[in-house]
Amino acid sequence: MALIHCPECDKEVSDRAKACPNCGFPIADYLQECEAWEEGALTEPVPSCPICGTVLDPENLPGGVCPHCSFPVLDYLQEGGDITSPPQAPTPATQAPRCPICGSKNLSRISKGQTTAKLLVLGVLAAGDAGKAWMCEDCGSRF
């Protein structure tokens, strides 16, 4: 079992999940289609949404939009877009830390020297920062 990024919402999800728990994207169907392309089992291009990868029937698109992500497929086709390219396999998820407040990956490591110096200078006032390893550069949260 591996974690991958959902092609729709970019959240981490198991590669064995039937659908993304965050946005409902059909992960299992998408991975099967990717594997079929890689193995050469699909010789004819399958029309799919260029945004979310949902397999489409161009003759039956209610409102001319993708039924999953509401991308304007008919407008895209009229502008010369291609919906028959093979799907892109999702990228493996990395175990990079994220800020628990804002979700940013823009983090800096708080060194032990910085923490020690702050404790020596401020004493008890800095005790709340003891044991914190990361600082978010976006929102300033320490965790």
DSSP file with accessible surface (Angstrom, degrees, kcal/mol):
  #  RESIDUE AA STRUCTURE BP1 BP2  ACC     N-H-->O    O-->H-N    N-H-->O    O-->H-N    TCO  KAPPA ALPHA  PHI   PSI    X-CA   Y-CA   Z-CA
    1    1 A M              0   0  154      0, 0.0     2,-0.3     0, 0.0    13,-0.0   0.000 360.0 360.0 360.0 133.0    0.0    0.0    0.0
    2    2 A A        -     0   0   49     11,-0.0    13,-2.5    90,-0.0     2,-0.4  -0.935 360.0-119.1-132.0 155.6    1.3    3.4   -1.0
    3    3 A L  E     +A   14   0A  62     -2,-0.3    90,-2.3    11,-0.2     2,-0.3  -0.810  34.7 177.3 -94.0 135.7    0.2    7.0   -0.6
    4    4 A I  E     -AB  13  92A  17      9,-3.0     9,-2.5    -2,-0.4     2,-0.5  -0.839  34.3-100.7-128.0 167.1   -0.4    8.9   -3.8
    5    5 A H  E     -A   12   0A  15     86,-2.1     7,-0.2    -2,-0.3    86,-0.1  -0.798  38.2-117.2 -90.4 131.5   -1.6   12.4   -4.6
    6    6 A C     >  -     0   0    1      5,-2.7     4,-1.9    -2,-0.5    85,-0.0  -0.476  16.3-138.8 -64.0 130.6   -5.2   12.6   -5.7
    7    7 A P  T  4 S+     0   0   41      0, 0.0    -1,-0.2     0, 0.0    46,-0.1   0.752  99.3  45.7 -64.7 -19.9   -5.3   14.0   -9.3
    8    8 A E  T  4 S+     0   0   64     44,-0.1    45,-0.0     3,-0.1    -2,-0.0   0.942 132.1   9.3 -87.9 -54.9   -8.3   16.1   -8.4
    9    9 A C  T  4 S-     0   0   37      2,-0.1     3,-0.1    43,-0.1    -1,-0.1   0.487  88.0-128.2-111.0  -5.3   -7.6   17.7   -5.0
   10   10 A D     <  +     0   0   95     -4,-1.9     2,-0.2     1,-0.2     3,-0.0   0.634  60.8 139.0  66.5  17.5   -3.9   16.8   -4.6
   11   11 A K        -     0   0  103      1,-0.1    -5,-2.7    -6,-0.1     2,-0.2  -0.552  62.9 -96.1 -85.4 156.2   -4.5   15.4   -1.1
   12   12 A E  E     +A    5   0A  71     -7,-0.2     2,-0.3    -2,-0.2    -7,-0.2  -0.542  52.3 167.3 -74.1 137.3   -2.7   12.2    0.0
   13   13 A V  E     -A    4   0A   7     -9,-2.5    -9,-3.0    -2,-0.2    80,-0.2  -0.988  39.3 -96.9-148.9 150.7   -4.8    9.0   -0.5
   14   14 A S  E >   -A    3   0A  26     -2,-0.3     3,-1.3   -11,-0.2   -11,-0.2  -0.426  25.3-132.4 -67.3 144.7   -4.1    5.3   -0.5
   15   15 A D  T 3  S+     0   0   57    -13,-2.5    -1,-0.1     1,-0.2   -12,-0.1   0.596 107.6  57.5 -74.7  -6.2   -3.6    3.7   -3.8
   16   16 A R  T 3  S+     0   0  185    -14,-0.3    -1,-0.2     3,-0.0     2,-0.1   0.417  81.1 112.8-100.2  -0.2   -6.0    1.0   -2.7
   17   17 A A    <   -     0   0   25     -3,-1.3    11,-0.3     1,-0.1     3,-0.1  -0.459  62.7-144.4 -72.5 144.1   -8.9    3.4   -2.0
   18   18 A K  S    S+     0   0  181      1,-0.2    10,-1.3     9,-0.2    11,-0.5   0.866  84.3   2.7 -73.0 -36.6  -11.9    3.2   -4.3
   19   19 A A  S    S-     0   0   45      7,-0.3    -1,-0.2     8,-0.2     6,-0.1  -0.976  88.0 -90.5-147.2 156.4  -12.4    7.0   -4.1
   20   20 A C     >  -     0   0    5      5,-2.4     4,-2.0    -2,-0.3    -7,-0.1  -0.534  29.2-145.8 -67.3 127.9  -10.6    9.9   -2.6
   21   21 A P  T  4 S+     0   0  114      0, 0.0    -1,-0.2     0, 0.0    -8,-0.1   0.737  95.9  50.2 -69.5 -18.3  -12.1   10.5    0.9
   22   22 A N  T  4 S+     0   0   99      3,-0.1    -9,-0.0     1,-0.1    -2,-0.0   0.928 132.4   4.3 -84.4 -48.0  -11.6   14.3    0.4
   23   23 A C  T  4 S-     0   0   47      2,-0.1    -1,-0.1   -12,-0.0    -3,-0.0   0.509  91.8-116.9-119.4  -9.5  -13.2   15.0   -3.0
   24   24 A G     <  +     0   0   42     -4,-2.0     0, 0.0     1,-0.2     0, 0.0   0.540  51.6 163.4  85.9   6.7  -14.7   11.6   -4.1
   25   25 A F        -     0   0    1      1,-0.1    -5,-2.4    -6,-0.1     2,-1.8  -0.353  49.6-111.7 -60.9 135.5  -12.5   11.3   -7.2
   26   26 A P     >  +     0   0   37      0, 0.0     4,-2.1     0, 0.0    -7,-0.3  -0.443  44.8 172.0 -74.0  84.8  -12.7    7.6   -8.4
   27   27 A I  H  > S+     0   0    1     -2,-1.8     4,-2.8     1,-0.2     5,-0.2   0.914  72.6  52.6 -60.8 -47.5   -9.0    6.6   -7.6
   28   28 A A  H  > S+     0   0   31    -10,-1.3     4,-2.2   -11,-0.3    -1,-0.2   0.931 111.9  45.1 -59.7 -46.3   -9.5    2.9   -8.3
   29   29 A D  H  > S+     0   0  101    -11,-0.5     4,-2.1     1,-0.2    -1,-0.2   0.915 113.8  50.6 -63.2 -41.6  -10.9    3.5  -11.8
   30   30 A Y  H  X S+     0   0   21     -4,-2.1     4,-2.3     1,-0.2    -2,-0.2   0.923 110.5  48.0 -63.8 -44.6   -8.3    6.1  -12.6
   31   31 A L  H  X S+     0   0   29     -4,-2.8     4,-2.6     1,-0.2    -1,-0.2   0.884 109.8  53.2 -66.0 -37.0   -5.4    3.8  -11.5
   32   32 A Q  H  X S+     0   0  127     -4,-2.2     4,-2.4    -5,-0.2    -1,-0.2   0.916 109.9  48.1 -62.9 -41.6   -6.8    0.9  -13.6
   33   33 A E  H  X S+     0   0   21     -4,-2.1     4,-2.1     2,-0.2    -2,-0.2   0.917 111.5  50.2 -65.5 -40.7   -6.9    3.2  -16.7
   34   34 A C  H  X S+     0   0    5     -4,-2.3     4,-2.3     1,-0.2    -2,-0.2   0.925 111.7  47.9 -62.4 -44.0   -3.3    4.3  -16.0
   35   35 A E  H  X S+     0   0  100     -4,-2.6     4,-2.4     1,-0.2     6,-0.3   0.893 108.9  54.1 -64.4 -39.6   -2.1    0.7  -15.7
   36   36 A A  H  X>S+     0   0   21     -4,-2.4     5,-1.7     1,-0.2     6,-1.2   0.904 110.0  47.4 -62.3 -40.0   -4.0   -0.3  -18.9
   37   37 A W  H ><5S+     0   0   57     -4,-2.1     3,-0.7     1,-0.2    -2,-0.2   0.935 112.5  49.0 -65.2 -44.9   -2.2    2.5  -20.8
   38   38 A E  H 3<5S+     0   0  143     -4,-2.3    -2,-0.2     1,-0.2    -1,-0.2   0.868 112.8  47.3 -64.4 -36.2    1.2    1.5  -19.4
   39   39 A E  H 3<5S-     0   0  148     -4,-2.4    -1,-0.2    -5,-0.2    -2,-0.2   0.578 112.2-119.3 -81.2  -9.8    0.7   -2.1  -20.3
   40   40 A G  T <<5S+     0   0   46     -4,-0.7    -3,-0.2    -3,-0.7    -4,-0.1   0.617  76.3 128.3  83.1   9.9   -0.5   -1.3  -23.8
   41   41 A A      < +     0   0   70     -5,-1.7     2,-0.7    -6,-0.3    -4,-0.2   0.810  62.9  64.5 -69.0 -28.7   -3.9   -2.9  -23.2
   42   42 A L        +     0   0   52     -6,-1.2    -1,-0.1     1,-0.2    -2,-0.1  -0.862  54.6 162.3 -97.0 112.8   -5.6    0.3  -24.4
   43   43 A T        +     0   0  118     -2,-0.7    -1,-0.2     2,-0.1    -2,-0.1   0.726  62.6  64.3 -98.3 -29.5   -4.7    0.9  -28.1
   44   44 A E  S    S-     0   0  143      1,-0.0    -1,-0.1     0, 0.0     2,-0.1  -0.809  95.2-110.8 -93.4 134.2   -7.5    3.4  -28.8
   45   45 A P        -     0   0   60      0, 0.0    40,-0.1     0, 0.0    -2,-0.1  -0.387  28.1-139.7 -62.6 137.3   -7.4    6.7  -26.9
   46   46 A V        -     0   0   34     38,-0.2     2,-0.2    39,-0.1    -4,-0.0  -0.892  19.8-117.6-100.2 124.6  -10.2    7.0  -24.4
   47   47 A P        +     0   0   34      0, 0.0     9,-2.9     0, 0.0     2,-0.3  -0.445  47.9 165.1 -62.1 126.4  -11.8   10.4  -24.1
   48   48 A S  B     -C   55   0B   6     35,-3.0     7,-0.2     7,-0.3    37,-0.2  -0.982  44.5 -89.0-143.4 156.4  -11.2   11.7  -20.7
   49   49 A C     >  -     0   0    3      5,-2.5     4,-1.5    -2,-0.3    34,-0.0  -0.424  29.5-142.3 -64.4 129.8  -11.4   15.1  -18.8
   50   50 A P  T  4 S+     0   0   53      0, 0.0    -1,-0.2     0, 0.0    33,-0.0   0.691  97.7  44.4 -70.2 -12.9   -8.1   16.9  -19.1
   51   51 A I  T  4 S+     0   0   96      3,-0.1    -2,-0.0    20,-0.0     0, 0.0   0.917 131.9  10.4 -94.2 -55.5   -8.5   18.2  -15.5
   52   52 A C  T  4 S-     0   0    2      2,-0.1   -44,-0.1   -43,-0.0   -43,-0.1   0.610  91.1-123.3-106.4 -13.3   -9.6   15.2  -13.5
   53   53 A G     <  +     0   0   10     -4,-1.5     2,-0.1     1,-0.3     3,-0.0   0.520  51.0 158.6  86.1   3.7   -9.1   12.3  -15.9
   54   54 A T        -     0   0   26     -6,-0.1    -5,-2.5     1,-0.1    -1,-0.3  -0.414  49.2-110.7 -63.6 132.6  -12.8   11.1  -15.7
   55   55 A V  B     -C   48   0B  80     -7,-0.2     2,-0.3    -2,-0.1    -7,-0.3  -0.474  43.4-158.9 -67.1 133.0  -13.6    9.0  -18.7
   56   56 A L        -     0   0   11     -9,-2.9     5,-0.1    -2,-0.2     3,-0.1  -0.820  27.0-145.5-118.9 153.5  -16.1   10.9  -20.9
   57   57 A D    >   -     0   0   87      3,-0.3     3,-2.0    -2,-0.3    -9,-0.0  -0.935  17.4-161.5-110.2 100.5  -18.7   10.2  -23.6
   58   58 A P  T 3  S+     0   0   45      0, 0.0     3,-0.4     0, 0.0    -1,-0.1   0.753  88.6  56.7 -58.5 -22.5  -18.4   13.3  -25.8
   59   59 A E  T 3  S+     0   0  175      1,-0.2     2,-0.3    -3,-0.1    -3,-0.0   0.683 111.3  43.0 -80.5 -17.8  -21.8   12.6  -27.3
   60   60 A N    <   +     0   0  115     -3,-2.0    -3,-0.3     2,-0.1    -1,-0.2  -0.616  69.8 139.5-132.0  74.0  -23.5   12.7  -23.9
   61   61 A L    >   -     0   0   19     -3,-0.4     3,-2.1    -2,-0.3     2,-0.2  -0.913  47.2-136.8-117.6 103.4  -22.2   15.6  -21.8
   62   62 A P  G >  S-     0   0   91      0, 0.0     3,-1.2     0, 0.0    -2,-0.1  -0.406  90.4  -5.7 -61.5 120.6  -24.9   17.3  -19.9
   63   63 A G  G 3  S-     0   0   79      1,-0.2     3,-0.1    -2,-0.2    11,-0.0   0.529 116.0 -84.6  74.0   3.1  -24.3   21.0  -20.2
   64   64 A G  G <  S+     0   0    7     -3,-2.1    10,-2.1     1,-0.3    11,-0.4   0.698  99.3 115.4  73.7  18.1  -21.0   20.4  -22.0
   65   65 A V  S <  S-     0   0   49     -3,-1.2    -1,-0.3     7,-0.2     6,-0.1  -0.836  77.0 -93.0-120.9 158.5  -19.1   19.9  -18.7
   66   66 A C     >  -     0   0    0      5,-2.2     4,-1.7    -2,-0.3   -10,-0.1  -0.471  31.4-137.7 -64.0 131.8  -17.3   17.1  -17.0
   67   67 A P  T  4 S+     0   0   93      0, 0.0    -1,-0.1     0, 0.0   -11,-0.0   0.721  98.7  42.6 -68.2 -17.0  -19.8   15.3  -14.7
   68   68 A H  T  4 S+     0   0   59      3,-0.1    -2,-0.0   -14,-0.0   -43,-0.0   0.902 132.4  11.7 -94.6 -48.4  -17.1   15.1  -12.0
   69   69 A C  T  4 S-     0   0   31      2,-0.1    -1,-0.0   -15,-0.0    -3,-0.0   0.408  91.3-122.6-115.0   0.1  -15.2   18.4  -11.9
   70   70 A S     <  +     0   0   84     -4,-1.7     0, 0.0     1,-0.2     0, 0.0   0.723  49.3 164.4  64.8  24.3  -17.5   20.6  -14.1
   71   71 A F        -     0   0   44      1,-0.1    -5,-2.2    -6,-0.1     2,-2.0  -0.543  49.0-113.4 -68.7 134.8  -14.7   21.5  -16.5
   72   72 A P     >  +     0   0   53      0, 0.0     4,-2.0     0, 0.0    -7,-0.2  -0.436  46.2 170.6 -74.1  84.4  -16.2   23.0  -19.7
   73   73 A V  H  > S+     0   0    0     -2,-2.0     4,-2.7    -9,-0.4     5,-0.2   0.905  70.8  51.7 -65.8 -44.6  -15.2   20.1  -22.0
   74   74 A L  H  > S+     0   0   67    -10,-2.1     4,-2.4     1,-0.2    -1,-0.2   0.915 110.9  48.3 -63.5 -40.3  -17.2   21.2  -25.1
   75   75 A D  H  > S+     0   0   87    -11,-0.4     4,-1.6     2,-0.2    -1,-0.2   0.916 111.2  51.8 -62.1 -41.5  -15.7   24.7  -25.0
   76   76 A Y  H  <>S+     0   0   72     -4,-2.0     5,-2.6     1,-0.2    -2,-0.2   0.914 110.8  47.5 -61.5 -42.3  -12.3   23.1  -24.6
   77   77 A L  H ><5S+     0   0   57     -4,-2.7     3,-1.7     1,-0.2    -1,-0.2   0.898 108.6  54.1 -67.1 -39.1  -12.9   20.9  -27.7
   78   78 A Q  H 3<5S+     0   0  158     -4,-2.4    -1,-0.2     1,-0.3    -2,-0.2   0.815 104.7  55.4 -66.1 -27.7  -14.2   23.9  -29.7
   79   79 A E  T 3<5S-     0   0  162     -4,-1.6    -1,-0.3    -5,-0.2    -2,-0.2   0.373 130.0 -96.5 -84.2   4.0  -10.9   25.7  -28.9
   80   80 A G  T < 5S+     0   0   67     -3,-1.7    -3,-0.2     1,-0.2    -2,-0.1   0.610  71.0 155.9  94.7  13.3   -8.9   22.8  -30.4
   81   81 A G      < -     0   0   21     -5,-2.6     2,-0.5    -6,-0.2    -1,-0.2  -0.310  37.6-130.1 -72.5 157.2   -8.2   21.0  -27.1
   82   82 A D        +     0   0   83      1,-0.1     3,-0.2    -2,-0.0    -1,-0.1  -0.939  25.8 174.6-112.5 125.4   -7.5   17.2  -27.0
   83   83 A I        +     0   0    7     -2,-0.5   -35,-3.0     1,-0.1   -27,-0.2   0.198  68.9  76.6-111.4  16.1   -9.3   14.9  -24.6
   84   84 A T        +     0   0   51    -37,-0.2   -38,-0.2   -39,-0.1    -1,-0.1   0.249  62.6 117.1-110.6  14.6   -7.9   11.6  -26.0
   85   85 A S  S    S-     0   0   57     -3,-0.2   -37,-0.1   -37,-0.2     3,-0.1  -0.501  75.5 -95.0 -79.3 152.6   -4.4   11.8  -24.4
   86   86 A P        -     0   0   58      0, 0.0    -1,-0.1     0, 0.0   -52,-0.1  -0.295  46.6 -99.2 -65.6 150.3   -3.5    9.1  -21.9
   87   87 A P        -     0   0   19      0, 0.0     2,-0.5     0, 0.0   -50,-0.0  -0.348  33.0-117.6 -68.5 151.3   -4.0    9.8  -18.3
   88   88 A Q        -     0   0  146     -3,-0.1   -54,-0.1     1,-0.0     3,-0.1  -0.780  29.1-119.2 -89.5 128.6   -1.0   10.9  -16.2
   89   89 A A        -     0   0   49     -2,-0.5   -58,-0.1   -55,-0.1    -1,-0.0  -0.394  36.3-104.0 -64.4 141.3   -0.2    8.6  -13.3
   90   90 A P        -     0   0   26      0, 0.0    -1,-0.1     0, 0.0   -84,-0.1  -0.335  35.7-111.7 -67.0 150.2   -0.5   10.2   -9.9
   91   91 A T        -     0   0   83    -86,-0.1   -86,-2.1     1,-0.1     2,-0.0  -0.572  34.3-102.6 -82.8 144.8    2.7   11.2   -8.2
   92   92 A P  B     -B    4   0A  99      0, 0.0   -88,-0.3     0, 0.0     2,-0.2  -0.373  39.9-112.8 -64.3 143.5    3.8    9.3   -5.0
   93   93 A A        -     0   0   17    -90,-2.3     2,-0.3   -80,-0.2   -90,-0.2  -0.513  26.6-142.5 -76.6 143.2    3.1   11.3   -1.9
   94   94 A T        -     0   0   79     -2,-0.2     2,-0.3     2,-0.1   -82,-0.0  -0.745  16.5-123.9-102.3 158.3    6.1   12.4    0.1
   95   95 A Q        +     0   0  149     -2,-0.3    -2,-0.0     2,-0.0    -1,-0.0  -0.165  56.0 147.9 -94.3  39.9    6.2   12.5    3.9
   96   96 A A        -     0   0   45     -2,-0.3    -2,-0.1     1,-0.1     2,-0.0  -0.545  51.3-110.5 -74.1 139.6    7.1   16.2    4.1
   97   97 A P        -     0   0   51      0, 0.0     2,-0.3     0, 0.0    10,-0.1  -0.342  31.4-158.6 -69.7 153.1    5.7   18.0    7.2
   98   98 A R        -     0   0   95      8,-0.0     7,-0.2    38,-0.0     6,-0.1  -0.953  28.5 -97.5-129.1 152.0    2.9   20.5    6.8
   99   99 A C     >  -     0   0    3      5,-2.4     4,-1.6    -2,-0.3    43,-0.0  -0.484  25.3-145.9 -66.8 129.1    1.8   23.3    9.0
  100  100 A P  T  4 S+     0   0   92      0, 0.0    -1,-0.2     0, 0.0    43,-0.0   0.696  95.9  47.5 -72.2 -14.8   -1.1   22.2   11.2
  101  101 A I  T  4 S+     0   0  126      3,-0.1    -2,-0.0     1,-0.0    -3,-0.0   0.930 132.9   7.1 -88.8 -53.9   -2.6   25.7   11.1
  102  102 A C  T  4 S-     0   0   66      2,-0.1    -1,-0.0    39,-0.0    -3,-0.0   0.523  90.3-123.3-111.5  -7.7   -2.4   26.7    7.4
  103  103 A G     <  +     0   0   30     -4,-1.6     2,-0.0     1,-0.2     0, 0.0   0.544  56.8 152.5  79.8   6.9   -1.3   23.5    5.7
  104  104 A S        -     0   0   17      1,-0.1    -5,-2.4    -6,-0.1    -1,-0.2  -0.330  43.8-154.9 -71.7 150.0    1.8   25.1    4.1
  105  105 A K        +     0   0   96     -7,-0.2     2,-1.7     1,-0.1    -1,-0.1   0.336  68.3 107.6 -99.3   2.8    4.9   23.2    3.2
  106  106 A N        +     0   0   81     -7,-0.0    31,-2.8     2,-0.0    32,-0.6  -0.594  53.1 147.6 -82.7  81.5    7.0   26.4    3.5
  107  107 A L  E     -D  136   0C  30     -2,-1.7     2,-0.4    29,-0.2    29,-0.2  -0.826  37.4-154.8-120.3 154.3    8.7   25.5    6.8
  108  108 A S  E     -D  135   0C  38     27,-2.5    27,-2.5    -2,-0.3     2,-0.3  -0.971  26.7-114.4-126.4 147.5   12.0   26.1    8.4
  109  109 A R  E     -D  134   0C 157     -2,-0.4     2,-0.7    25,-0.2    25,-0.3  -0.601  21.2-136.7 -79.1 135.4   13.6   23.9   11.0
  110  110 A I        -     0   0   13     23,-2.7     2,-0.1    -2,-0.3    -1,-0.0  -0.846  25.4-137.6 -91.6 117.8   14.1   25.4   14.5
  111  111 A S     >  -     0   0   57     -2,-0.7     4,-1.9     1,-0.1     5,-0.2  -0.349  14.4-121.3 -76.0 156.9   17.6   24.5   15.7
  112  112 A K  H  > S+     0   0  161      1,-0.2     4,-2.8     2,-0.2     5,-0.2   0.859 114.4  58.4 -62.9 -33.0   18.3   23.3   19.2
  113  113 A G  H  > S+     0   0   49      2,-0.2     4,-2.7     1,-0.2    -1,-0.2   0.906 104.7  49.0 -64.6 -41.4   20.7   26.3   19.5
  114  114 A Q  H  > S+     0   0  112      2,-0.2     4,-2.3     1,-0.2    -1,-0.2   0.928 113.5  46.6 -63.0 -44.3   17.9   28.8   18.8
  115  115 A T  H  X S+     0   0   23     -4,-1.9     4,-2.3     2,-0.2    -2,-0.2   0.926 113.6  48.3 -64.4 -43.7   15.6   27.1   21.4
  116  116 A T  H  X S+     0   0   78     -4,-2.8     4,-2.4     2,-0.2    -2,-0.2   0.930 111.9  49.1 -63.2 -44.9   18.4   27.0   24.0
  117  117 A A  H  X S+     0   0   51     -4,-2.7     4,-2.3     1,-0.2     5,-0.2   0.916 111.3  49.6 -62.4 -42.0   19.4   30.7   23.4
  118  118 A K  H  X S+     0   0   65     -4,-2.3     4,-2.9     1,-0.2     5,-0.5   0.910 110.9  49.8 -64.2 -40.5   15.7   31.7   23.7
  119  119 A L  H  X S+     0   0   61     -4,-2.3     4,-1.7     1,-0.2    -1,-0.2   0.897 111.9  48.7 -64.4 -39.5   15.3   29.8   26.9
  120  120 A L  H  < S+     0   0  143     -4,-2.4    -2,-0.2     2,-0.2    -1,-0.2   0.895 118.7  38.9 -67.5 -39.7   18.5   31.3   28.4
  121  121 A V  H  < S+     0   0  118     -4,-2.3    -2,-0.2    -5,-0.2    -3,-0.2   0.935 131.4  24.3 -78.0 -46.7   17.4   34.9   27.5
  122  122 A L  H >< S-     0   0   84     -4,-2.9     3,-1.6    -5,-0.2    -3,-0.2   0.593  85.6-172.3 -99.2 -13.1   13.7   34.8   28.2
  123  123 A G  G >< S+     0   0   33     -4,-1.7     3,-1.7    -5,-0.5     4,-0.3  -0.298  70.8   6.7  62.3-127.9   13.6   31.9   30.8
  124  124 A V  G >  S+     0   0  132      1,-0.3     3,-1.5     2,-0.2     4,-0.3   0.804 123.5  67.5 -61.4 -29.4   10.1   30.8   31.7
  125  125 A L  G <  S+     0   0  152     -3,-1.6     3,-0.3     1,-0.3    -1,-0.3   0.771 103.7  45.2 -63.8 -24.2    8.5   33.1   29.1
  126  126 A A  G X  S+     0   0    3     -3,-1.7     3,-1.6    -7,-0.2     4,-0.4   0.370  81.4 101.3 -99.9   4.7   10.1   30.9   26.3
  127  127 A A  G X  S+     0   0   53     -3,-1.5     3,-1.2     1,-0.3    -1,-0.2   0.798  71.4  66.3 -63.1 -27.0    9.2   27.6   27.9
  128  128 A G  G 3  S+     0   0   56     -4,-0.3    -1,-0.3    -3,-0.3    -2,-0.1   0.751  98.0  53.7 -66.4 -22.5    6.2   27.1   25.5
  129  129 A D  G X  S+     0   0   33     -3,-1.6     3,-1.8   -14,-0.1    -1,-0.3   0.540  79.6 116.1 -89.0  -7.4    8.6   26.8   22.5
  130  130 A A  T <  S+     0   0   50     -3,-1.2     3,-0.1    -4,-0.4    -3,-0.0  -0.421  81.4  18.5 -63.8 132.5   10.6   24.0   24.1
  131  131 A G  T 3  S+     0   0   71      1,-0.3     2,-0.3    -2,-0.1    -1,-0.3   0.379  89.5 131.3  88.5  -3.4   10.3   20.9   22.0
  132  132 A K    <   +     0   0   70     -3,-1.8    -1,-0.3     1,-0.1   -17,-0.1  -0.656  29.2 178.2 -83.3 134.8    9.1   22.6   18.9
  133  133 A A        +     0   0   30     10,-1.3   -23,-2.7    -2,-0.3     2,-0.3   0.645  56.9  46.4-111.1 -21.9   11.0   21.6   15.8
  134  134 A W  E     -D  109   0C  74      9,-3.0     9,-2.4   -25,-0.3     2,-0.4  -0.931  53.8-162.5-128.5 150.9    9.4   23.5   12.9
  135  135 A M  E     -DE 108 142C  43    -27,-2.5   -27,-2.5    -2,-0.3     2,-0.4  -0.999  22.7-130.5-130.9 129.4    8.2   27.0   12.2
  136  136 A C  E  >  -D  107   0C   0      5,-2.9     4,-1.4    -2,-0.4   -29,-0.2  -0.664   8.6-156.6 -78.3 127.3    5.8   27.9    9.3
  137  137 A E  T  4 S+     0   0   94    -31,-2.8    -1,-0.1    -2,-0.4   -30,-0.1   0.690  90.1  51.1 -76.1 -18.8    7.2   30.8    7.2
  138  138 A D  T  4 S+     0   0  101    -32,-0.6    -1,-0.1     3,-0.1   -31,-0.1   0.926 128.5  11.9 -84.9 -49.7    3.6   31.7    6.1
  139  139 A C  T  4 S-     0   0   62      2,-0.1    -2,-0.2   -35,-0.0    -1,-0.1   0.543  93.7-122.4-110.6  -7.5    1.7   32.0    9.3
  140  140 A G     <  +     0   0   43     -4,-1.4    -3,-0.1     1,-0.3     2,-0.0   0.479  55.2 154.6  82.6   2.4    4.5   31.9   11.9
  141  141 A S        -     0   0   26     -6,-0.1    -5,-2.9     1,-0.0     2,-0.5  -0.355  31.8-149.9 -65.3 140.9    3.1   28.9   13.8
  142  142 A R  B      E  135   0C  88     -7,-0.2    -7,-0.2    -2,-0.0    -1,-0.0  -0.957 360.0 360.0-113.3 133.3    5.7   26.8   15.7
  143  143 A F              0   0   59     -9,-2.4    -9,-3.0    -2,-0.5   -10,-1.3  -0.952 360.0 360.0-150.2 360.0    5.1   23.1   16.2
